[in-house]
């Protein structure tokens, strides 16, 4: 057994393997970290579309109108956009009495801006409300009759104005979520 060699790894081989693992982990962390804001924005956009469909169903079932209130606020000198749901009561528009989890207010991450377009309304008349206004009237209404104020919302990058998402809907409440404003073709 004088000629047998011990099998195993040298210290240099272990250090190289450890370096490769750390390098790969760092690259993955950077990619995930930089895309985290985009992922969060996508989640908010998808949530808006899903809750809008629910609001239309709820309006038809309960016989009460629901509304989408888009808001703009300045936090630490950064413009932040959010949206809330309202329910039309005999006393005016208020936060919904039922479905508080579903109709929870949502905030877009900083670095994004919202632009609202409504059918038959000039864009300069569509201002987003400051978030302190409790009596604000929603810009988009989901009527108990099953109709919706037709329009679209563009979500753009605040840095370069690039269109990231477009949410379109028609009078019947058919929502389309369009990444980069383009229809996704299914194969």
C-alpha positions as CSV (number, residue, x, y, z in Angstrom):
1,X,0.0,0.0,0.0
2,X,3.0,2.2,-0.3
3,X,1.8,3.4,-3.8
4,X,-1.8,4.3,-2.8
5,X,-2.7,7.9,-2.8
6,X,-5.3,9.4,-0.5
7,X,-8.4,10.6,-2.4
8,X,-9.9,14.0,-1.5
9,X,-9.8,17.6,-2.4
10,X,-6.9,20.0,-1.9
11,X,-7.4,23.3,-0.1
12,X,-6.9,25.1,-3.4
13,X,-9.7,23.1,-5.1
14,X,-12.1,23.8,-2.2
15,X,-11.3,27.6,-2.3
16,X,-12.0,27.7,-6.1
17,X,-15.3,25.8,-5.6
18,X,-16.3,28.2,-2.8
19,X,-15.4,31.2,-4.9
20,X,-17.6,29.9,-7.8
21,X,-20.5,29.4,-5.5
22,X,-20.2,32.9,-4.0
23,X,-19.9,34.4,-7.4
24,X,-23.0,32.7,-8.8
25,X,-25.0,33.6,-5.6
26,X,-23.9,37.2,-5.9
27,X,-25.0,37.4,-9.5
28,X,-28.4,35.8,-8.8
29,X,-28.9,38.2,-5.9
30,X,-28.1,41.2,-8.0
31,X,-30.6,40.1,-10.7
32,X,-33.3,39.4,-8.3
33,X,-32.7,42.6,-6.3
34,X,-32.8,44.9,-9.4
35,X,-36.0,43.2,-10.6
36,X,-37.8,43.3,-7.3
37,X,-39.3,46.7,-7.9
38,X,-40.6,45.6,-11.3
39,X,-42.0,42.4,-9.8
40,X,-43.8,44.4,-7.1
41,X,-45.2,46.8,-9.7
42,X,-46.5,43.8,-11.8
43,X,-48.1,42.4,-8.7
44,X,-49.9,45.7,-8.1
45,X,-51.1,45.9,-11.7
46,X,-52.4,42.3,-11.7
47,X,-54.1,43.0,-8.3
48,X,-55.8,46.0,-9.8
49,X,-57.2,44.0,-12.7
50,X,-58.4,41.2,-10.4
51,X,-60.0,43.5,-7.9
52,X,-61.7,45.5,-10.6
53,X,-63.4,42.4,-11.9
54,X,-64.4,41.6,-8.3
55,X,-65.7,45.1,-7.8
56,X,-67.9,44.9,-10.9
57,X,-69.3,41.5,-9.8
58,X,-69.9,42.9,-6.3
59,X,-71.6,46.0,-7.7
60,X,-74.0,43.9,-9.7
61,X,-74.7,41.5,-6.7
62,X,-75.2,44.2,-4.1
63,X,-76.8,46.9,-6.2
64,X,-74.3,49.5,-5.1
65,X,-71.8,51.3,-7.2
66,X,-68.1,50.9,-6.5
67,X,-65.3,53.3,-7.6
68,X,-61.6,53.3,-8.2
69,X,-59.8,56.3,-6.8
70,X,-56.3,57.0,-8.1
71,X,-54.1,59.1,-5.9
72,X,-50.8,60.9,-6.1
73,X,-48.8,61.8,-2.9
74,X,-45.4,63.1,-2.2
75,X,-43.4,61.2,0.4
76,X,-39.8,62.2,1.2
77,X,-39.8,64.4,-1.9
78,X,-40.7,61.4,-4.1
79,X,-44.0,61.2,-5.9
80,X,-45.9,58.0,-5.0
81,X,-49.0,56.7,-6.6
82,X,-51.7,54.6,-5.0
83,X,-55.3,53.6,-5.4
84,X,-58.2,52.9,-3.2
85,X,-61.7,51.5,-3.7
86,X,-64.8,53.3,-2.7
87,X,-68.4,52.3,-2.3
88,X,-71.3,54.7,-3.1
89,X,-73.5,55.0,0.0
90,X,-76.5,57.3,0.5
91,X,-74.1,59.7,2.3
92,X,-71.6,59.7,-0.6
93,X,-68.5,57.7,-1.5
94,X,-66.9,55.9,1.4
95,X,-64.4,53.0,2.0
96,X,-66.2,49.7,1.3
97,X,-68.0,48.2,4.3
98,X,-67.4,44.7,3.2
99,X,-64.4,43.0,1.6
100,X,-61.8,45.1,3.4
101,X,-59.0,42.7,2.6
102,X,-59.9,42.6,-1.1
103,X,-60.4,46.3,-1.3
104,X,-57.3,47.2,0.7
105,X,-55.5,50.3,-0.5
106,X,-52.4,49.6,-2.7
107,X,-49.3,51.7,-3.2
108,X,-47.0,51.5,-6.2
109,X,-43.3,51.5,-5.5
110,X,-41.5,54.8,-6.0
111,X,-40.1,55.3,-9.5
112,X,-43.4,54.7,-11.3
113,X,-46.0,57.1,-12.5
114,X,-49.7,56.7,-13.4
115,X,-51.5,58.3,-16.2
116,X,-55.3,58.0,-16.5
117,X,-57.3,58.2,-19.7
118,X,-61.0,58.1,-19.6
119,X,-63.3,57.8,-22.7
120,X,-64.8,61.2,-23.6
121,X,-62.7,63.1,-21.1
122,X,-59.9,65.5,-21.8
123,X,-56.6,64.3,-20.3
124,X,-55.9,67.7,-18.6
125,X,-59.2,67.3,-16.7
126,X,-58.1,64.0,-15.2
127,X,-56.1,65.0,-12.2
128,X,-55.2,62.4,-9.6
129,X,-56.4,63.2,-6.1
130,X,-54.2,64.0,-3.1
131,X,-54.5,61.1,-0.6
132,X,-55.8,63.2,2.3
133,X,-59.1,63.9,0.6
134,X,-61.6,61.6,2.3
135,X,-64.6,62.9,0.3
136,X,-62.9,62.4,-3.1
137,X,-65.0,61.1,-5.9
138,X,-63.5,58.0,-7.7
139,X,-62.4,58.6,-11.3
140,X,-63.6,55.1,-12.5
141,X,-67.0,53.9,-11.5
142,X,-68.3,50.3,-11.5
143,X,-72.0,50.7,-11.8
144,X,-74.6,48.2,-10.3
145,X,-76.0,48.0,-13.9
146,X,-72.8,46.2,-15.0
147,X,-71.2,49.1,-16.8
148,X,-67.9,50.8,-16.1
149,X,-66.4,54.1,-17.0
150,X,-64.3,53.1,-20.0
151,X,-60.7,54.1,-20.1
152,X,-57.0,53.1,-19.5
153,X,-54.2,53.5,-17.1
154,X,-50.6,53.7,-18.2
155,X,-47.8,52.8,-15.7
156,X,-44.6,54.4,-16.8
157,X,-41.0,54.5,-15.5
158,X,-40.5,57.9,-13.8
159,X,-36.9,58.0,-15.0
160,X,-37.3,57.8,-18.7
161,X,-41.1,57.7,-19.3
162,X,-41.0,54.2,-20.8
163,X,-44.4,52.5,-20.8
164,X,-44.2,49.4,-18.6
165,X,-47.9,48.4,-18.3
166,X,-51.1,49.5,-19.8
167,X,-54.5,48.5,-18.3
168,X,-57.4,49.0,-20.6
169,X,-61.1,48.3,-20.0
170,X,-64.3,48.9,-21.9
171,X,-67.8,49.9,-21.0
172,X,-68.6,46.3,-20.0
173,X,-65.7,46.0,-17.6
174,X,-63.5,43.7,-19.8
175,X,-60.0,44.4,-18.5
176,X,-56.8,43.8,-20.4
177,X,-53.3,43.9,-18.8
178,X,-50.8,44.8,-21.5
179,X,-47.1,44.5,-20.7
180,X,-45.4,47.5,-22.4
181,X,-48.8,48.4,-23.9
182,X,-48.8,45.4,-26.2
183,X,-51.1,42.4,-26.4
184,X,-49.4,39.2,-25.4
185,X,-49.8,36.6,-28.1
186,X,-50.5,33.1,-26.8
187,X,-49.0,30.2,-28.8
